[in-house]
Amino acid sequence: MIDAFFLAISPSYLMFMTIGVLLGLVVGTLPGLTATMGTALLVPFTFALPTGEGIAMLGGLYVCAMFSDAIPACLVNTPGTPAAMATGFDGHPMVQQGRGQEAIVAACFSSALGTMFGAACYLLLAWPMISIALQFGPPEFFWLGIFALTIIGSLAGDSILKGLAGGAIGLLISCVGISHAAELNRFTLNIPELRGGVSLVAALIGVFAVPQVLSMILGLRKQEYVAEYKSEKGVVLKTIVKVLSRPIHFLRSASIGSFIGILPGAGSPIAAIVSYNEAVRWSKKKEEFGKGNIHGVTASEIANNSAAPAAMIPLVTLGVPGSSPAAVIAGALMLRGLNPGPELFATDGTLVYSFGWSLFIAGIVVFFIGMLATPILVRIIKIPLRLLAPLIMFLAIIGAYAIRNNIFDVYLMLTIGIFVFLVRRIGFHPGPIGLGFILGPIIEPSLVQALYISDALGVGKIFFSGTINITLISLSVISVSAVAISRIRARKLPKVKD
């Protein structure tokens, strides 16, 4: 590990890793250009580099893209990637309150802390953590998805029924295509393009970006800009102090992100959602979340960035990628004749550990680059809406099309966007709809696989036994109960005042 550290701080490693970070800043900022796509596009350019430098460059892009996706989520309520959906819940209200620089600084510093925590887990806790992750099977993933769904109570707004209905709509959209159980067409309307399902990125752009653009157009007469830009002295230091003043909040979010990161298939979006949910549940001021609470931003960013390095743990220990970008990096290694897994961990430990150190250092580099870029990036909100709205729509169309090079995804994005815009006007929050769509592809396959297993062992033994299942069920019940109790208290408060 010591040799790997000195290798990671060599000039060549640092240079290519920094180039990757700069590319990741661009990839994450543009809606639709996910970390997976950016990593895949960069792979061919790394073939001319030595293996260590090439992998460090890919890692730098991955890590920075997980931060920079928070920039459009906060500034214009358009998540750059699915992982930033939860960041926008409080990030965009902060911008509307004139706290745009504070929101971006909080996201940047939290991302750096989360990345370093996840990289430390990669370097120190790979084998112990993977032994726990291996205990997760279909029923555990099902209950994990159900637990993540309980955040709907926090996002529902004034009506819990509309929140639940929004989550159900998202789940139904995720069911479009070939079913996981009987391989039948569902909700495809005999349209061949729908058999493969709805593109996750296209749907999320439709849920968040298109309604935002339409709202901008309708609000042109009322306001000229997204929000006022207020430049304050010392905002960077004040924000850093705010983040550091909540060490338990940081440890909880980072631990959630790192653990979920090593679960193959879960990934950063789930980590961010669960972390946000836990931040709300443990907060004494639950009513402030969704209205510009800085800890909502930090909970999401710490978790999704700690999940990024942690997703590499199953790759280097078992050969099983923990996320889509990790799968791309696995492919890059295989193309060089290296097989990720126990063999690589045992025979080329220096490469494995140097990659972990590169991820750790990338977190530091992301912070400094983010701090330098924040004063410039936050001025996006000073672009007049008549120019910003068509620019966001243009990027949204490019992002939706680029994922599968399919113009039908653009039509789907626009259809979903117009639908969400209309239901927003009758009190629906887009958050539960996006949440349901993200969690659907995790909950349904896990449920189907667990039901197949239960045919032999019984439903009770599969779903309601085992420490992990019982823990997740208990957390789900506690989370729902906490939301219900807080809403009952909120209804009684006006009566007490009268």
Steps between C-alpha positions, in 0.01 A plus 500: 500500500792735572655434158160560342470836679829628361397373158167685524670833584746473213472786246364280220225351720400841637493660155274241335279472806453879498413490129238239585361726773470792256320281248271375777408860583367541146330160485309540826396858432325418172162331564484152350876444479534246779821386667455165324483662157797728571711211628412286198586780258835555672610132496638499141716807578664320793641217288804711413578544872655255747237298686536686833473849348210395277297356787579806718369724221174301481468515879550877502222547243266271694558675832462853365188416297338389826553853636437713194157344439392702805567830318200491260292327772548798731505786252218406262340197672622268224710211639805433285475128588244288693723511810444877534121479516496522881750789493253717313231456766672759722769633266262679265295665779832629639573658160155659490573650841815664364730237656627351175869528586439340840317209333780431251775534762311263731460249218867528402644468851259218588592320179870525586443367851281217372752402233785487750292294745401253227860477377618434858250214521637371170856508633438367851175305515461321166490141622294553822240714318462261210428210735193691627392604150500137387215433741269721292275299271171573316284534816753735662513720190119502490476627858780749434293641214189514720698682768620753241137553393413627847663832408175573311354611832761774521451613141123482478443868574162588650326177395639158592246338264634699205853400601405132505317540169808664350719211618252254350511687169880476499484126574249449218722684252790275602282195421470591132664240277566126528401367843762334720271211594311375193688687224180667383454846350363745756357843420686506167187592293645280223786750457821300435725770651330458840587130530842587637344720767525873563853642515580599859685816399234606247225450759682695772575785260129498415398500867731782609632700204202541267253619769765743623543644151124533452474672840777741394311586181176564690685712755675725250265787571545469877876461517794532264745264671485168685591677824698793632874456529637621830878508535604468862844521654615198696220275374747218422641489851157537663361213292795273577453569871128414470583166337771414752278599794290186446750210532230241580303610194814457289587157640144375457475619140849378407443159660168458319658601168802273539295199602239539226781569251643151545162336434508405130214667316398747772729791412520868586134595434379260769777612736399866461130426548549285811745750650260790440220299659711429808604866526133600507411226748772591750456876467321702767382741229343267246275773366802691363599226256390563145501874570872576484664304783875476437513162674268358233765590241787362707320174584447424133844606379699329777317174436510489121868596493605250767310236301715566191836371636322232705345363180853400398539267800302205359675557167854456634413232757242286319505618140139621535448872415303692761376763252476570127821712488676223695390259226656729238826512698488119526475487122798734467705266720394193303597665174851525644504132590428552871213310665339693788448291812698304757771419245567868426482587869763232579736538204493874429420656836701813419267581211192434713620719786637776277154526346353538850751776584418672170131503593588647841718773347235566235263597780745769610552622142122514447468731800762750379375498140143533623591797720669671206205433269216579743505883466473457123248214497258663741461794261301270271192618687569852371445389142160640392224238496425571134850368423536242779173315431581408136860415600382254768247349257770459236731321747209288623421383146866421432528313830186293441607411146864422577434215747368258237526708181125468470273791407210315664660568839469872426127460432463304825689768691274774365183297568600423859612859550170649385309249715704583812464873429120462495478290818733745676236765451250293701736443792715201403874514582733365228730344763282194578446435128875500433560295815251234395657476156853459639399235752269301271782317312648398836183401686322301229780264386597438864138423589460261206824316576413475870153362416659231283723403792201504738331227293747260657555649845182697569418870492541552874845347512623700201352843572457513877803323641866591528666789679528722191135454397368567850725807535383649169134426579538665840668806349220530243232484771687753716545735202132488406394542863730801544346672198146424621571629853665820372200573275252440782697741719513757220121490469456556872739799520258762358234389750744545787588852380135599477 
